[in-house]
Amino acid sequence: MKVDTEKIEKLLESETQYRISKETEISQSTISRLQSGERKIENLTIAVGAKLTAYAEKLEKIAKSS
């Protein structure tokens, strides 16, 4: 599992809480706390960080192919 904090930061800035939550199955409250700074990316579990990184990479691939 790979975790890329820079990709996660970009994802949190560019996508809605709802969409990230639906696509990654991570609770919307967790996404909200990350976006507001209440929770730090560095304190995520590896599993959650990996899901967010994978989703960010998926969106990057889609953007490059279009």
Backbone as a ProteinNet text record, in pm:
[ID]
protein_1_A
[PRIMARY]
MKVDTEKIEKLLESETQYRISKETEISQSTISRLQSGERKIENLTIAVGAKLTAYAEKLEKIAKSS
[TERTIARY]
83.7	0	88.6	48.1	124.6	40.5	103.9	36.1	117	51.3	116.1	40.1	98.2	27.9	2.1	91.6	70.3	-51.3	-66.4	-182.9	-311.4	-304.5	-421.6	-460.9	-363	-391.9	-461.2	-409.3	-470.2	-612.2	-631.1	-764.2	-862.1	-821.1	-908.6	-943.4	-854.5	-879.1	-969.6	-968.2	-1035.6	-1169.9	-1196.2	-1319.1	-1408.1	-1536.3	-1629.4	-1616.2	-1655.4	-1654.7	-1741.3	-1856.7	-1951.6	-1890.4	-1830.3	-1774.4	-1659.2	-1570.5	-1458.2	-1511.2	-1607.9	-1665.7	-1729.9	-1808.2	-1876.4	-1777.2	-1674.6	-1578.3	-1480.5	-1452.4	-1351.6	-1409.4	-1539.3	-1604.6	-1543.9	-1488.4	-1439.2	-1548.6	-1576.2	-1687.6	-1670.6	-1784.1	-1783.2	-1730.5	-1755	-1705.3	-1551.8	-1491.5	-1345.3	-1291.8	-1354.1	-1311.9	-1327.8	-1438.5	-1464.2	-1355.7	-1319.8	-1218	-1080.6	-1053.8	-927.5	-926.6	-1037.8	-1044.9	-1037.9	-1094.6	-1095.8	-965.4	-881.7	-756.8	-769.8	-890.1	-913.5	-837.6	-819	-743.9	-631	-512.9	-396.5	-384.6	-341.8	-320.8	-218.6	-117.3	-10.9	-62.3	-179.5	-233.8	-335.3	-352.8	-444.7	-387.1	-474.1	-423.8	-368.4	-283	-225.4	-336.1	-433.9	-542.8	-622.4	-655.5	-731.7	-645.7	-520	-429.3	-412.1	-404.3	-389.1	-514.1	-632.2	-756.9	-763.7	-727.1	-730.7	-626.8	-508.7	-404.6	-448.5	-507	-552.8	-660.3	-751.4	-856.8	-797.3	-701.7	-635.5	-564.5	-497.8	-427.6	-526.2	-639.7	-742.9	-790.5	-814.9	-859.2	-751.5	-625.2	-514.2	-510.9	-528.1	-527.4	-641.8	-758.3	-875	-847.4	-789.7	-761.9	-658.6	-559.3	-454.8	-507.5	-602.5	-655.2	-758.9	-810	-913	-858.3
-117.9	0	124.8	219.9	343	460.6	550.8	671	791.9	882.7	1003.4	1123.8	1189.3	1298.7	1417	1442.2	1552.7	1527.4	1406.2	1371.6	1380.4	1339.4	1347.4	1493.5	1580	1722.3	1780.6	1750	1799.8	1746.7	1620.6	1559.9	1632.2	1657.6	1724	1866.7	1929.8	2066.2	2068.6	1961.2	1965.5	1892.4	1802.5	1722.8	1750.5	1720.5	1739.5	1624.8	1654.2	1551.4	1433.4	1464.3	1360.4	1266.1	1324.7	1241.4	1154.7	1213.6	1135.9	1022.5	1053.2	952.9	839.3	873.6	771.2	682	742.4	667.6	584.4	626.9	558.2	477.8	499.4	435.7	479	600.6	661.4	756.5	759.3	840.2	987.7	1050.3	1191.8	1276.7	1233.7	1310	1307.6	1196.8	1189.3	1284.4	1284.3	1373.7	1519.1	1550.2	1685.5	1730.6	1643.3	1678.1	1696.8	1621.6	1639	1773.1	1806.3	1930.6	2052.9	2044.7	2159	2172.1	2069.9	2072.3	2019.8	1978.1	1923.5	1791.6	1719.9	1593.8	1604.6	1559.6	1570.3	1446.7	1470.1	1358.9	1260.5	1312.5	1228.4	1131.2	1159.4	1073.5	971.3	963.9	865	724.4	626.4	489.1	468	371.4	343.3	302.3	227.5	182.2	300.1	396.9	514	599.3	620.4	696.7	632.7	500.5	428.7	441.3	436.1	452.7	591.6	693.8	830.8	850.4	793.3	802.6	733.1	614.6	539.7	617.8	680.7	759.2	882.2	948.3	1063.8	1022.3	907.5	858.5	822.1	766.7	733.6	860.6	966.2	1093	1154.8	1139.9	1191.6	1120.5	989.1	911.7	953.5	975.4	1017.8	1154.9	1245	1380.1	1378.2	1291.1	1282.1	1222.2	1131.3	1063.3	1146	1251.7	1330.7	1455
0	0	0	-81.8	-94.8	-45.8	28.7	76.9	30.3	-40.9	-91.2	-35.4	64	131	38.3	-56.2	-150.7	-238.2	-285.4	-367.6	-286.1	-160.8	-73.5	-51.8	-28.5	-10	-133.4	-251.4	-375.7	-391.8	-358.7	-367	-275.5	-153	-56.1	-98.5	-174	-222.5	-345.5	-423.7	-553.5	-560.9	-468.4	-474.4	-352.8	-368.7	-257	-156.4	-34.3	70.1	28.4	-27	-66	-169.3	-272.2	-379.7	-328.6	-250.8	-196.2	-109.5	-26.4	62.6	-16.4	-117.5	-197.9	-271.8	-328	-409.6	-327.7	-204.1	-123.5	-7.6	22	136.6	269.8	271.3	394.8	441.2	570.5	619.4	582.8	557	519.8	635.7	758.2	873.1	878.2	841.6	837.1	730.9	613.2	505.1	549.3	614.7	662.2	760	852.5	951.9	888.7	783.1	710.4	636.7	569.5	493.7	584.3	701.9	793.6	872.5	867.6	942.1	1083.6	1119.8	1253.6	1272.1	1161.7	1163.4	1061.4	1097.5	1009.3	921	797.7	704	760.7	826.3	881.7	987.5	1044.1	1149.2	1098.1	966.8	909.8	923.7	924	916.7	775.7	761.1	629.7	532.4	579.3	492.4	437.3	521.8	477.3	384.4	420.9	335.5	198.9	196.4	69.9	-16.8	44.1	-32.2	-94.7	-16.9	-67.9	-178.8	-160.6	-262.8	-391.2	-378.6	-495.7	-571.4	-500.1	-564.6	-633.7	-569.2	-630	-758.3	-757	-875.8	-986.9	-950.1	-1047.3	-1118	-1041.1	-1099.6	-1189	-1149.3	-1231.8	-1367.5	-1366.4	-1490.9	-1582.1	-1523.6	-1601.3	-1663.8	-1585.2	-1633.4	-1746.9	-1735.9	-1839.6	-1968.6	-1957.1	-2077	-2150.7	-2088.1	-2156.8	-2221.6
[MASK]
++++++++++++++++++++++++++++++++++++++++++++++++++++++++++++++++++

